[in-house]
Amino acid sequence: MEEFEVNESNIYYLKESPIRKAIAHLSIPMMVGISATTIYNLINAYFIGRIHDTNMMSAITLAMPITIILMAVGNMFGVGGGSFITRLLGSGDTQKGKKVAGYSFYTSIILGLVIGAVAILFMTPFVHLLGADGQTLLYTKQYSTILFAGGFAFILNFALEQMVRSEGASKESMYGMFISVAVSIALDALLILVFNLHVIGAGISTVIANLASTAYYVWFLENRSESLKGFLKHFKLSFSDQLEVYKIGVSELFKSAFMIVTTLLLNNFSVEYGDNVVASFGIAVRITQLPEFLTMGLFLGAMPLFAYSFSAHNTKRLKEALKEVSLWIGGISIIFAVAVYLFRVPVLSVFTSDPRVVQVGLTILAAQLVSSVFNGFSGLFTGIFQSSGFGAQTGIMSTIQGTFFIPVVLLLHHFYGLNGLIWSMTITEGIAFIAGTIMMIPYLNKLNKNELPAMQE
């Protein structure tokens, strides 16, 4: 009986609870969970830092793109499969929802093992590509090998977390993130500091942490989920339904993969202007991460609500949800940007006492704050298109935010130097915001007429 009530309440929030209450239930755990994952990203660095070996610290830094690659593949199934599952639940087709979940689960494992095997075979040229050489080569190779060997755990973790959220179980999604952080802290302390396994220990603890949260998600879906219980029995999925997963998921893979290129370009160009510019970018990005993570938690948490309302043909509820989330995203991002800009000198002084860093940081922070406002709304637009199964619009948004940054930063840096570099991300996010607004106009016009836009094949 308890099991039914837990899951009934989750569907209740998607289906009929007051909008503000539904968004709070779905988004607040997501916002907390995303904040927890930022701690997770610092854990390995902290414990490796305790060894006081710069080469080891460089190795885990150089290997960061591996996590982004594995996360991108996991998101392909998590976002693609998860949004499809919610739409199926909204239309009442729970049986197909189980098939999508089963297909995404087993394909994640297979793809993870294939990627791991190929990467390990070509590990030496791969770590050279990451920038490892000399003293860092061995450590980077050790750490990267373990990450790829357990790569299926990363992919599964990211995929299943979003499948859990697909039926509105946002608290359970957050619990899985917390399990991952707790296991990572405990094992890092044990393997790195007690058993002196160093970067090998850091790699092992990261893989096991992902396995722990994956095990929790599988347990929840198989034992506590009303809609997806029994998903492990399913593997086969029709070709048309596979396309439904990939038409949304591939754009997520595309966008995430280009995060690596974006980071490398910014880092390489920043170095040309000195350490003070590199430090200023690092500080500004960390400051603006707070509103970006909060707005990301908002729209990611609300995506199942959008998808369920869309498939249930509940235009009134969909309009109310869009309006409420838009107001919250605007409020958080704009108020934060204005407040930080007004107190920009004392805010920067918290992170550095170097006047050179503060001087260039004032301009960089202003650009990043404007960018964070655009980013919040662009993310919301992308989330709406993903939830509605709009592959073309999702692809356009991902292309602008991913690949479009490359020509923008190359051109602006070439013609305007440091100022071009500083404002390149802001201009890219601004273009994405304008494109998203233009594509949202016909969508909103349909909703205002109490009609639903036709799902695009």
Legacy VTK file of the C-alpha trace (Angstrom):
# vtk DataFile Version 3.0
C-alpha trace
ASCII
DATASET POLYDATA
POINTS 457 float
0.000 0.000 0.000
2.860 2.373 0.899
4.461 1.655 -2.470
1.279 2.626 -4.334
0.845 5.833 -2.325
4.427 6.958 -2.969
4.049 6.590 -6.717
0.468 7.821 -6.835
1.669 11.061 -5.237
4.325 11.467 -7.919
1.763 11.096 -10.724
-0.565 13.389 -8.759
2.018 16.192 -8.968
2.320 15.707 -12.735
-1.401 15.370 -13.311
-3.447 17.585 -11.014
-1.727 19.263 -8.049
-1.612 23.103 -7.943
1.105 24.273 -10.364
3.285 26.043 -7.802
3.143 23.008 -5.523
3.994 20.696 -8.440
7.000 22.784 -9.496
8.274 22.975 -5.901
7.949 19.178 -5.555
9.692 18.491 -8.882
12.315 21.248 -9.040
13.582 21.885 -5.493
15.106 18.374 -5.095
16.685 18.795 -8.540
18.181 22.148 -7.546
19.567 20.613 -4.339
20.853 17.559 -6.227
22.682 19.626 -8.836
24.290 21.651 -6.046
25.442 18.363 -4.494
27.068 17.277 -7.760
29.200 20.445 -7.740
30.631 19.189 -4.439
31.136 15.785 -6.081
33.272 17.439 -8.775
35.579 18.914 -6.117
36.000 15.785 -3.977
38.697 13.994 -5.991
40.612 17.234 -6.463
40.541 17.902 -2.704
41.882 14.481 -1.698
44.485 14.382 -4.478
45.516 17.883 -3.378
46.294 16.459 0.079
49.133 14.440 -1.522
50.790 17.683 -2.718
51.752 16.282 -6.117
51.086 18.759 -8.933
51.412 16.061 -11.609
48.589 14.030 -10.035
46.391 17.125 -9.809
47.145 17.882 -13.472
46.247 14.294 -14.421
42.727 14.383 -12.946
42.211 17.851 -14.463
43.329 16.708 -17.929
40.976 13.706 -17.711
37.860 15.865 -17.055
36.695 15.628 -20.707
36.234 11.859 -20.180
33.509 12.518 -17.609
31.847 14.969 -20.020
31.935 12.350 -22.826
30.364 9.653 -20.621
27.818 12.113 -19.211
26.866 13.120 -22.769
26.175 9.496 -23.760
24.157 8.954 -20.557
22.149 12.109 -21.234
21.377 10.854 -24.741
19.357 8.004 -23.195
18.315 9.931 -20.070
16.920 13.011 -21.827
15.784 11.199 -24.994
14.313 8.182 -23.213
13.093 10.083 -20.140
11.103 12.724 -22.038
9.590 9.985 -24.252
8.596 7.952 -21.164
6.829 10.961 -19.595
4.907 11.633 -22.803
3.878 7.957 -22.879
2.708 8.154 -19.252
0.724 11.279 -20.118
-1.047 9.408 -22.931
-1.607 6.361 -20.678
0.785 3.952 -22.443
2.748 2.640 -19.430
3.654 -0.648 -21.159
5.611 1.120 -23.897
7.207 3.312 -21.204
8.677 0.142 -19.633
10.018 -0.938 -23.027
11.729 2.431 -23.544
13.261 2.243 -20.049
14.488 -1.339 -20.619
15.926 -0.510 -24.036
17.717 2.586 -22.663
19.094 0.568 -19.712
20.590 -2.312 -21.713
21.812 -0.144 -24.595
23.585 2.125 -22.068
25.493 -0.891 -20.709
26.431 -2.203 -24.167
27.528 1.201 -25.451
29.467 1.875 -22.239
31.399 -1.398 -22.574
32.141 -0.768 -26.269
33.359 2.806 -25.624
35.500 1.550 -22.726
37.094 -1.256 -24.755
37.909 1.007 -27.723
39.303 3.772 -25.479
41.549 1.343 -23.547
42.928 -0.060 -26.827
43.913 3.462 -27.953
44.695 4.873 -24.505
48.201 6.195 -25.244
47.248 8.411 -28.226
44.071 9.427 -26.383
45.885 10.772 -23.287
48.314 12.622 -25.587
45.257 14.235 -27.173
44.132 15.323 -23.697
47.459 17.144 -23.334
49.302 14.700 -21.067
53.058 14.361 -21.443
56.208 13.836 -19.375
55.448 13.399 -15.678
51.657 13.614 -16.085
51.444 10.900 -18.765
51.486 7.848 -16.464
49.037 9.317 -13.940
46.626 10.495 -16.645
46.791 7.079 -18.295
46.064 5.267 -15.004
43.138 7.514 -14.097
41.663 7.532 -17.621
41.886 3.727 -17.959
39.846 3.212 -14.783
37.243 5.793 -15.805
36.739 4.126 -19.194
36.749 0.604 -17.708
33.839 1.694 -15.511
32.374 4.002 -18.130
29.135 1.998 -18.342
28.459 2.965 -14.687
28.681 6.694 -15.521
26.398 6.298 -18.541
23.849 4.234 -16.602
23.859 6.657 -13.671
23.071 9.698 -15.844
20.472 7.772 -17.882
18.631 6.213 -14.927
18.577 9.412 -12.859
16.496 11.062 -15.563
14.271 8.008 -15.992
13.460 8.169 -12.272
12.496 11.826 -12.744
10.410 10.962 -15.816
7.494 9.883 -13.589
7.931 12.780 -11.168
10.046 10.987 -8.532
12.305 14.002 -7.987
13.157 13.258 -4.342
14.355 9.768 -5.261
16.474 11.314 -8.031
18.083 13.564 -5.402
18.671 10.630 -3.018
20.660 8.852 -5.738
22.872 11.921 -6.193
23.477 12.079 -2.434
24.430 8.379 -2.343
27.004 9.011 -5.072
28.551 11.943 -3.173
28.653 10.078 0.160
30.276 6.951 -1.332
32.803 9.078 -3.228
33.893 10.961 -0.081
34.246 7.768 1.988
36.170 5.829 -0.675
38.412 8.777 -1.634
39.545 9.132 1.979
40.135 5.367 2.259
41.760 4.596 -1.108
43.788 7.790 -1.633
44.953 8.642 1.884
44.882 5.284 3.751
45.821 2.771 1.030
47.942 5.298 -0.944
46.410 4.337 -4.295
46.456 8.022 -5.326
44.996 8.612 -8.839
44.087 4.917 -9.146
42.130 5.245 -5.896
40.446 8.420 -7.157
39.351 6.603 -10.319
38.085 3.518 -8.467
36.106 5.592 -5.941
34.450 7.578 -8.758
33.383 4.407 -10.594
32.051 2.738 -7.423
30.163 5.929 -6.449
28.388 5.837 -9.824
27.641 2.124 -9.400
26.149 2.797 -5.944
23.694 5.430 -7.188
22.918 3.273 -10.254
22.060 0.328 -7.955
19.711 2.597 -5.977
17.954 3.819 -9.135
17.507 0.236 -10.437
16.126 -0.832 -7.042
13.674 2.080 -6.996
12.461 1.556 -10.567
12.018 -2.205 -10.084
10.458 -2.115 -6.606
8.879 1.273 -5.920
7.912 2.654 -9.321
4.250 2.313 -10.242
4.769 3.080 -13.920
8.113 1.420 -14.776
8.225 -1.615 -12.457
9.365 -4.634 -14.473
11.372 -2.568 -16.995
14.335 -4.980 -16.715
12.301 -7.648 -18.557
12.226 -5.499 -21.685
14.998 -4.965 -24.220
13.441 -4.826 -27.685
12.026 -1.560 -28.987
10.586 -0.838 -32.419
12.742 1.173 -34.827
10.285 4.110 -34.845
10.347 4.259 -31.032
14.154 4.092 -31.026
14.134 7.122 -33.340
11.862 8.906 -30.859
14.542 8.405 -28.173
17.437 9.488 -30.398
15.838 12.510 -32.088
15.822 14.257 -28.695
18.812 12.472 -27.144
21.355 13.001 -29.937
21.090 16.784 -29.689
21.925 16.484 -25.973
24.956 14.342 -26.874
25.956 16.916 -29.477
25.700 19.859 -27.058
27.535 18.107 -24.233
30.354 16.947 -26.507
31.022 20.496 -27.672
31.366 21.659 -24.066
34.854 20.144 -24.284
35.777 22.208 -27.354
34.343 25.353 -25.748
36.401 24.829 -22.575
39.608 24.137 -24.508
39.179 27.238 -26.698
38.514 29.550 -23.755
41.444 28.129 -21.789
43.915 28.360 -24.685
42.965 31.931 -25.629
42.906 33.104 -21.974
46.470 31.893 -21.383
47.699 34.319 -24.071
46.712 37.272 -21.873
48.311 36.048 -18.646
47.399 34.299 -15.401
45.265 37.224 -14.214
42.829 36.706 -17.129
42.695 32.927 -16.568
42.028 33.505 -12.848
39.351 36.138 -13.602
37.490 33.772 -15.940
37.677 31.035 -13.290
36.257 33.318 -10.583
33.489 34.792 -12.796
32.373 31.343 -13.971
32.184 30.072 -10.374
30.124 33.093 -9.279
27.615 32.749 -12.129
27.366 28.968 -11.641
25.011 29.583 -8.703
22.091 31.128 -10.650
22.789 28.838 -13.632
22.567 25.700 -11.468
19.418 26.982 -9.747
17.649 27.780 -13.040
18.893 24.469 -14.499
17.343 22.633 -11.551
14.102 24.526 -12.138
13.614 23.665 -15.800
15.040 20.122 -15.546
12.711 19.411 -12.615
9.725 20.864 -14.497
10.385 18.920 -17.743
8.297 15.874 -16.698
5.422 18.274 -15.901
5.685 19.846 -19.386
5.883 16.439 -21.096
2.989 14.913 -19.120
0.718 17.934 -19.716
1.626 17.967 -23.424
0.782 14.280 -23.932
-2.361 14.499 -21.804
-3.495 17.421 -24.079
-3.881 19.611 -20.994
-3.130 23.009 -22.571
-4.311 24.979 -19.525
-1.906 23.175 -17.183
0.959 23.427 -19.688
0.435 27.211 -20.047
0.334 27.681 -16.266
3.512 25.627 -15.810
5.390 27.566 -18.516
4.339 30.906 -17.038
5.330 29.944 -13.473
8.741 28.494 -14.408
9.494 31.497 -16.666
8.764 33.909 -13.802
10.996 31.975 -11.408
13.860 31.721 -13.904
13.599 35.432 -14.723
13.419 36.359 -11.053
16.399 34.270 -9.963
18.718 35.140 -12.856
17.890 38.864 -13.147
17.865 39.638 -9.395
21.148 37.739 -8.927
22.772 39.499 -11.912
21.724 42.985 -10.750
22.732 42.375 -7.118
26.166 40.971 -7.992
26.809 43.721 -10.543
25.998 46.442 -7.988
28.452 44.893 -5.507
30.903 43.554 -8.094
34.108 44.935 -6.498
33.532 43.480 -2.991
32.275 40.223 -4.556
35.464 39.807 -6.608
37.581 40.816 -3.598
36.241 37.782 -1.699
38.034 35.529 -4.211
41.238 37.509 -4.865
43.364 40.337 -3.500
45.261 40.790 -6.787
44.257 44.187 -8.281
45.080 42.935 -11.824
42.588 40.084 -11.441
39.905 42.448 -10.054
40.444 44.966 -12.865
39.889 42.547 -15.765
37.422 40.554 -13.650
34.959 43.474 -13.567
34.400 43.216 -17.344
34.422 39.403 -17.403
31.915 39.226 -14.524
29.561 41.688 -16.264
29.649 39.594 -19.461
29.083 36.339 -17.548
26.143 37.810 -15.592
24.346 38.867 -18.796
25.142 35.442 -20.257
23.619 33.690 -17.207
20.261 35.463 -17.775
20.169 34.376 -21.438
21.307 30.875 -20.419
18.408 30.390 -17.998
15.773 31.114 -20.645
17.611 29.238 -23.428
17.688 26.174 -21.164
13.959 26.538 -20.523
13.193 26.772 -24.261
15.304 23.670 -24.947
13.558 21.828 -22.096
10.103 22.674 -23.507
11.058 21.446 -26.982
12.565 18.240 -25.532
9.466 17.618 -23.395
7.199 18.083 -26.419
9.261 15.753 -28.636
10.324 18.555 -30.999
13.563 17.160 -32.419
14.206 19.933 -34.964
13.888 22.821 -32.483
15.902 20.927 -29.847
18.631 20.338 -32.429
18.740 24.024 -33.426
19.093 25.162 -29.796
21.819 22.592 -29.107
23.694 23.531 -32.298
23.707 27.235 -31.422
24.823 26.651 -27.826
27.351 24.000 -28.860
28.966 24.445 -32.257
28.021 28.081 -32.902
30.278 29.279 -30.093
33.357 28.124 -32.038
33.080 30.536 -35.027
31.859 33.329 -32.708
34.871 33.095 -30.377
37.341 32.676 -33.266
36.011 35.755 -35.106
35.592 38.001 -32.064
38.992 37.059 -30.647
40.620 37.695 -34.019
39.073 41.149 -34.512
38.632 42.415 -30.932
41.260 40.537 -28.914
40.569 40.161 -25.200
37.231 42.048 -25.315
36.068 39.736 -28.098
37.025 36.717 -26.003
35.231 38.067 -22.925
31.932 38.778 -24.730
31.923 35.740 -27.077
29.938 33.501 -24.706
27.443 36.294 -23.969
26.817 36.898 -27.685
26.420 33.143 -28.347
23.911 32.794 -25.491
22.113 35.939 -26.735
21.741 34.430 -30.214
20.430 31.186 -28.675
17.929 33.198 -26.610
16.670 35.095 -29.701
16.414 31.869 -31.763
14.537 30.138 -28.935
12.150 33.089 -28.556
11.373 33.061 -32.303
10.664 29.293 -32.238
8.528 29.645 -29.094
6.168 32.225 -30.678
4.158 29.735 -32.832
4.218 27.239 -29.932
2.738 29.810 -27.521
0.211 31.022 -30.124
-1.139 27.463 -30.362
-1.363 27.211 -26.568
-3.198 30.540 -26.317
-5.814 29.121 -28.700
-6.020 26.055 -26.387
-4.461 23.925 -29.091
-1.305 21.825 -28.946
1.405 22.227 -31.590
1.669 19.154 -33.803
4.582 16.919 -32.791
7.180 17.136 -35.535
8.595 13.959 -37.013
LINES 1 458
457 0 1 2 3 4 5 6 7 8 9 10 11 12 13 14 15 16 17 18 19 20 21 22 23 24 25 26 27 28 29 30 31 32 33 34 35 36 37 38 39 40 41 42 43 44 45 46 47 48 49 50 51 52 53 54 55 56 57 58 59 60 61 62 63 64 65 66 67 68 69 70 71 72 73 74 75 76 77 78 79 80 81 82 83 84 85 86 87 88 89 90 91 92 93 94 95 96 97 98 99 100 101 102 103 104 105 106 107 108 109 110 111 112 113 114 115 116 117 118 119 120 121 122 123 124 125 126 127 128 129 130 131 132 133 134 135 136 137 138 139 140 141 142 143 144 145 146 147 148 149 150 151 152 153 154 155 156 157 158 159 160 161 162 163 164 165 166 167 168 169 170 171 172 173 174 175 176 177 178 179 180 181 182 183 184 185 186 187 188 189 190 191 192 193 194 195 196 197 198 199 200 201 202 203 204 205 206 207 208 209 210 211 212 213 214 215 216 217 218 219 220 221 222 223 224 225 226 227 228 229 230 231 232 233 234 235 236 237 238 239 240 241 242 243 244 245 246 247 248 249 250 251 252 253 254 255 256 257 258 259 260 261 262 263 264 265 266 267 268 269 270 271 272 273 274 275 276 277 278 279 280 281 282 283 284 285 286 287 288 289 290 291 292 293 294 295 296 297 298 299 300 301 302 303 304 305 306 307 308 309 310 311 312 313 314 315 316 317 318 319 320 321 322 323 324 325 326 327 328 329 330 331 332 333 334 335 336 337 338 339 340 341 342 343 344 345 346 347 348 349 350 351 352 353 354 355 356 357 358 359 360 361 362 363 364 365 366 367 368 369 370 371 372 373 374 375 376 377 378 379 380 381 382 383 384 385 386 387 388 389 390 391 392 393 394 395 396 397 398 399 400 401 402 403 404 405 406 407 408 409 410 411 412 413 414 415 416 417 418 419 420 421 422 423 424 425 426 427 428 429 430 431 432 433 434 435 436 437 438 439 440 441 442 443 444 445 446 447 448 449 450 451 452 453 454 455 456
